[in-house]
Amino acid sequence: MVDLAAPFGAAFFVSHTGKHMQQPLMATYGRLPVRFERGAGPWLWDDRGRRYLDALSGIAVCGLGHAHPAVTRAIHEQSGKLLHTSNLYDIPLQQELAADLCSHGDMESAFFCNSGAEANEAAIKLARFLGHERGFASPKIVVMESAFHGRTMATLTATGNRQAQRGFEPMLEGFLRIPFDDLAALDQLAREHEDIIAVLVEPIQGEGGVRLPGSGYLAGLRARCDARGWLLMLDEVQCGMGRTGKWFAFQHTDILPDVITLAKGLGNGVPIGACLARGPAAGTLQPGSHGSTFGGNPLASAAGIAVVSTIATEGLAGRAALLGHRLLEGLQQALGEHPGVREIRGQGLMIGIELEEPCGDLVARALETGLLVNVTAGSVVRLLPPLILTDAEAGELLERVIRLLRDHLAAST
Ligand SMILES: Cc1ncc(COP(=O)(O)O)c(C=O)c1O
């Protein structure tokens, strides 16, 4: 039982044994003072009946919006049949989802898990395994500054954020870090190390500030990986599943990676992650070499299948491209020359508005106005709205974000 009358942060809980507990959760999150009760499309309602426009989608998760009928139906039907069997047995729904994802991404095989970090763990383990097969005693994976790959120890090591790593040292061995979007730095590493096996990179850095690399970057990485037999592993956990206007962000270029990691938008809120692979990477892991109890269970797979088929049938990647273009254009027009705005950038519905000054306080101000946005990398207002926005909703979102930023910038000068 929760004492809902108490102010936020001071709520107490009474466990079913009758024990009063002040704070039953570990303090891992700085939470905003709101409790959502239900959602529909891009809208959320709190426990006081107040409505919010969700321009964040649970951090790029609910690409189909809240309570999408296709996902609701899939979960409802599957939960009445079978939730879980373990990967000791064939799971036809998992195979169906693997085939769907691989066909959209030109990949050959999939491993399913429960989160983005786990998808990247699978990629890291797969690369290391291949490295050992090639005779490297300590295979190295190249990762980027400002990258975000997760919070498990290997993915935290791969993450290029000292603040996130602080207190959890020692980090793991076997990672080499260079600046994002810097091919010369990669060439330098190649001269210094003979045991590199893979490059792990986000096609667009999300947590790092919605940073897009130069147009030749992925092709440049591909060429270097081809020349040296390295795997090109793309973390599409945030930018995949239609968000940038294509199924996968790399599809804005002509290249194919060897490995793609996915999670977030894949289950629209049902936890599921995937590591897709082709070529030598696809056949590396063998029975016993990796696994997950829950990964790709019938419930999660049914949700994933519903998401993939909805993105396809409703043309949501194309819709993300169109709406993203309109939003970027509208933001540029209204704020591009505004004092205090450094840059407005993005692809599809992954948009960042970088300000000159840190602006974390803007999130609470937006919440007061009934708008959910996020600030990342200190000074980048991040928009990750659902792909199902109507034209009118996209217009309202644009107006509200412009007003929010104008008010914020006026108040801070
Ligand atoms: C690019 C990227 N990779 C990995 C992750 C980690 O995903 P999860 O929180 O599901 O472990 C995130 C989460 O924000 C992400 O943005």
The ligand as a Tripos MOL2 file, in Angstrom:
@<TRIPOS>MOLECULE
LIG
   16    16     1     0     0
SMALL
NO_CHARGES

@<TRIPOS>ATOM
      1 C1         22.5990    2.8950  -27.8110 C.3       1 LIG1
      2 C2         22.2420    2.1530  -26.5570 C.ar      1 LIG1
      3 N1         22.7800    0.9450  -26.3280 N.ar      1 LIG1
      4 C3         22.4770    0.2440  -25.2220 C.ar      1 LIG1
      5 C4         21.6070    0.7340  -24.2810 C.ar      1 LIG1
      6 C5         21.3030   -0.0790  -23.0480 C.3       1 LIG1
      7 O1         20.0140   -0.5840  -23.1340 O.3       1 LIG1
      8 P1         19.2990   -1.1880  -21.8340 P.3       1 LIG1
      9 O2         19.0430   -0.0270  -20.9190 O.co2     1 LIG1
     10 O3         18.0480   -1.8090  -22.3760 O.co2     1 LIG1
     11 O4         20.2270   -2.1690  -21.2450 O.co2     1 LIG1
     12 C6         21.0050    1.9800  -24.4850 C.ar      1 LIG1
     13 C7         20.1000    2.5360  -23.4890 C.2       1 LIG1
     14 O5         19.8330    3.7160  -23.4250 O.2       1 LIG1
     15 C8         21.3350    2.7080  -25.6520 C.ar      1 LIG1
     16 O6         20.8100    3.9080  -25.8850 O.3       1 LIG1
@<TRIPOS>BOND
     1     1     2 1
     2     2     3 ar
     3     2    15 ar
     4     3     4 ar
     5     4     5 ar
     6     5     6 1
     7     5    12 ar
     8     6     7 1
     9     7     8 1
    10     8     9 2
    11     8    10 1
    12     8    11 1
    13    12    13 1
    14    12    15 ar
    15    13    14 2
    16    15    16 1
@<TRIPOS>SUBSTRUCTURE
     1 LIG1         1 GROUP 0 **** ****
